[in-house]
């Protein structure tokens, strides 16, 4: 009789960089997430974060991510080794051929390379372990810093600018589309 062994990969895995640990979201993240993401300058640079962003919003987000299919949608909490939760990076399938990366980082941690570090680590995992060969992304045209993070991770501009709705802004915002080919 032939026996089949199936390896079960824990999703999301734990990814470590010199300063950060990327891990699964957990219920205890709701309070710090609500504090950090309740910043209009963060919310307005995303499609889906409302402003104000409450504890209830954070709890709902975490519950949706826990209930999702990690083969299609995967979210990492970004923990700073000394500070705890500082942001989120995730991959979601929308319409189209590939998952889309999205992220946000708490304002106290801007400009220190944390998101570049987190995106690089997660993209390395995407290629090596999740075995995706294409990821898409977009950043609002008035957020060039996000574009720089994606360029550092190997994304290229497609030349396409589309309107994407921002919940916090309450309007469509020009979005510069990018692609990564692994």
Protein Blocks (a to p, Z undefined) as FASTA:
>chain_A
ZZddddddddddddddfkbccddddfklmmmmmmmmmcfklmmmpfklccdddfklmmmm
mmmmmmmcfklbccdddddfklopabdcdddddedjbdcddddddfklgonlmmmmmmmm
mmmmmmmmnopabdcddddfklmklmmmmmmnopacehiacddddfklopacdddddddd
ZZ
